[in-house]
Amino acid sequence: MRTLSVFAVASCLLALPAFGAEMKMSPEMMKAMTPGEAHKGLSEMAGNWKYTMKMWMDAASAPQESKGTSKARIILGGRFLQEDVKAKMNGMPFEGISLVGFDNMRQAYQSVWLDNMTTGMMIGQGKESDGVVKEEGTFSCPMTMDPNRKYRTEMKVVDKDHHLFSMFSNDKDGKEFKMMEISYARAK
């Protein structure tokens, strides 16, 4: 299966020059493909960060706190922000990778999160409103054994050296609560 996938991707890549030579790029296509203001905003988040994370198991519990580091960089010609996270959680090494982009055609932010404590990916999409990027998505939650647990996030840039990320989900009774809050400060 893997060999078949590699072959399919290689075949597409080899065919691109011939296809591109025949294809005319319209102004609309160029606009859809070109990074814009939203991508510029993502690029301002590139750099080395330290963070403090608070996690709540439910609305009534006290938060668990951990600290970590993050390295964020712009990839693929200014189109995506890749963040590599390292920390300790419950005494265990924690690593995660985030990809965030802005889809010009959908006029929406999109994100993918994966880490070494799960086998699923969090996939979200949303818009910016009043300086806050708000996304909604689903993830496989090993705590509740729900493979389609819904979540929403809010990401706010406080200033060029600080941003705040919050994640919300529903408890077993369907009531929303804050699951996570991460305060980022640019590492000096």
C-alpha positions in Angstrom: 0.0 0.0 0.0 2.8 2.4 0.9 4.6 1.6 -2.3 1.4 2.3 -4.3 1.0 5.7 -2.5 4.6 6.7 -3.2 4.2 5.7 -6.8 1.0 7.7 -7.2 2.5 10.9 -5.7 5.7 10.5 -7.8 3.6 10.1 -10.9 1.7 13.2 -10.2 4.8 15.2 -9.5 6.4 14.0 -12.8 3.3 15.0 -14.7 3.2 18.5 -13.3 5.7 20.2 -15.6 3.8 18.9 -18.7 0.4 19.9 -17.1 1.7 23.3 -16.0 3.1 24.1 -19.5 -0.4 23.7 -21.0 -2.3 25.4 -18.2 -2.9 29.2 -18.2 -2.9 30.7 -14.8 -5.9 33.0 -14.4 -5.8 36.0 -12.0 -8.2 34.2 -9.8 -6.0 31.1 -9.6 -3.0 33.3 -8.8 -5.0 35.0 -6.0 -6.1 31.7 -4.6 -2.5 30.4 -4.5 -0.7 33.5 -3.2 -0.1 34.2 0.5 -1.9 37.3 1.7 -2.5 39.4 4.9 -3.7 36.4 7.0 -0.4 34.6 6.1 1.6 37.7 7.1 -0.1 37.5 10.5 0.9 33.9 10.8 4.5 34.7 10.0 4.6 37.2 12.9 4.1 34.2 15.2 7.3 32.5 14.0 10.1 32.2 16.5 11.0 30.5 19.8 8.4 30.6 22.6 8.1 29.5 26.2 4.6 28.7 27.4 2.6 27.8 30.5 -0.4 25.5 30.0 -3.3 24.9 32.3 -5.6 21.9 31.7 -8.9 21.1 33.2 -10.4 17.5 33.2 -13.9 19.0 33.8 -15.5 22.2 34.9 -15.2 21.4 38.6 -11.6 20.3 38.7 -8.5 22.3 39.6 -6.2 23.0 36.6 -3.1 20.9 36.1 -0.2 23.2 35.0 2.9 22.5 32.9 5.5 24.5 31.1 7.1 23.9 27.7 8.8 25.4 24.7 7.7 25.9 21.1 9.6 26.6 17.9 7.4 28.0 15.2 8.4 28.6 11.6 6.8 29.6 8.3 7.0 26.9 5.7 6.1 26.3 2.0 6.7 29.8 0.7 4.9 31.7 3.5 1.7 29.6 3.4 1.8 27.7 6.7 3.0 28.1 10.3 4.5 24.9 11.7 4.9 24.7 15.4 7.0 22.1 17.2 6.2 21.7 20.9 8.1 20.0 23.7 7.2 19.7 27.4 6.6 17.3 30.2 3.1 16.2 31.0 2.4 14.1 34.1 6.1 13.4 34.3 6.3 12.1 30.7 8.0 13.7 27.7 5.4 15.4 25.5 5.9 16.4 21.8 3.4 17.9 19.4 3.2 19.4 16.0 0.8 22.0 14.8 0.2 23.2 11.2 -1.9 26.3 10.7 -2.8 28.0 7.4 -5.3 30.3 5.8 -7.2 28.9 2.9 -7.8 31.8 0.5 -10.6 30.0 -1.3 -12.6 29.2 1.9 -11.5 32.5 3.6 -10.9 30.4 6.7 -8.0 29.3 8.9 -7.4 25.6 9.1 -5.3 23.7 11.6 -4.0 20.2 12.3 -2.5 19.1 15.6 -0.8 15.8 16.4 1.2 14.6 19.4 2.9 11.6 21.0 0.1 11.0 23.4 -2.6 10.1 20.8 -2.9 8.4 17.5 -5.5 10.7 16.0 -5.3 14.2 14.6 -7.2 17.3 15.7 -8.5 19.0 12.6 -10.2 22.4 12.8 -11.3 25.3 10.7 -12.5 28.8 11.6 -12.5 32.6 11.0 -11.0 35.7 12.6 -13.3 38.0 14.4 -12.3 41.1 16.5 -8.7 40.0 16.6 -9.4 36.4 17.7 -9.1 33.4 15.5 -12.0 31.0 16.4 -11.9 27.5 15.1 -14.1 24.4 15.6 -13.2 20.8 14.9 -13.1 17.2 16.2 -10.5 14.9 17.8 -10.2 11.4 19.1 -10.3 11.8 22.9 -8.6 9.0 24.8 -9.9 10.4 28.1 -13.6 9.9 27.1 -13.0 7.3 24.3 -15.0 9.5 21.9 -13.5 9.3 18.4 -15.4 12.4 17.3 -15.2 14.8 20.3 -16.0 18.3 19.3 -14.0 21.3 20.4 -13.6 25.0 19.7 -10.5 27.2 20.1 -9.7 30.8 20.4 -6.3 32.2 19.6 -5.5 35.9 20.4 -2.3 37.7 19.7 -1.8 40.0 22.7 1.3 41.7 21.3 4.3 40.7 19.2 5.7 38.8 22.1 2.6 37.2 23.7 -0.3 35.2 22.5 -3.1 33.2 24.3 -4.6 29.9 23.1 -7.8 28.6 24.7 -9.6 25.3 24.0 -13.2 24.4 25.0 -15.3 21.2 24.8 -18.4 19.8 26.4 -18.5 17.7 29.6 -20.5 14.5 29.8 -23.7 16.5 30.4 -23.1 18.6 27.3 -22.1 21.8 29.1 -19.2 23.6 27.6 -16.1 24.2 29.7 -12.5 25.5 29.2 -10.3 22.4 28.8 -7.0 24.2 28.2 -5.3 27.6 28.2 -1.8 28.2 26.9 0.0 31.5 27.5 2.9 32.0 25.2 5.8 34.4 25.7 8.5 34.9 23.1 11.8 33.4 24.3 14.6 36.0 24.6 
